[in-house]
């Protein structure tokens, strides 16, 4: 059975005092699907005369997007065509968002030392596994601070769980090449950026109609490929902790 490929990017910096959450998100698909995606994604970039998509620079009209400042029609059309590329390749969105305040409170209450980004990586690996427990997956994460260390910790969370299959069917590594050269990581950047933006702005009390307000750019992305994942808050952590019987490491805490 041919392996699927998952490309993921992070958003949010837990070392920043103003940061409230971290996210990991991206897409999974077959090699053929990614070939189709890369051809069409490159075509959209060429059409609009930009070398890549970086959501921070796009959102603030910086770099190659500086001339687009105020041109909302062009900006919307650009994102819509990129979303159509994701949809046309039949990719599947995947990811996780971790609330930093909830994780800190949980660690204090339970004497654990669970780390934010490794937890987001582990939860994303778990979502991939639950999607198809028999499918081999190659998981690639865009470069981030201490990427290899965070990935090693995430794999440790998986392996500490009884009967771990997750880390055996998912091979994961941190990318060395820049996202400038990897369209799949640019799409992952889009997904992670929007997932974190949504988490920061979503109401903590459900609106009367039960439908949370989302940015148009996030709605377009979700219409292209639903993003399957989890917002990890205190209650979610408690449930996962109980499911794991409180075990997060194969070594006793120091």
ABEGO torsion letter per residue (X at the ends): XBBBBBBBBBBEBAABAABABBBBBEBBBBAAAAAAAAAAAAAAAAAAGBABBBAAAAAAGBEAAAAABGBAAAAAAAAAAAAAAAAAAGBBBBEBBBBAAAAAAAAAAAGBABBAAAAAAAAAAAAAAAABAABBBBBBBBBBBGAAAAAAAAAAAAAABBGBAAAAABBBBBBABBAAABAAAAAAAAAAAAAAAAAAABBABBBAAGBBBBBAAAAAAAAABBBBEBBBBAAAAAAAAAAAGGBABABBBX
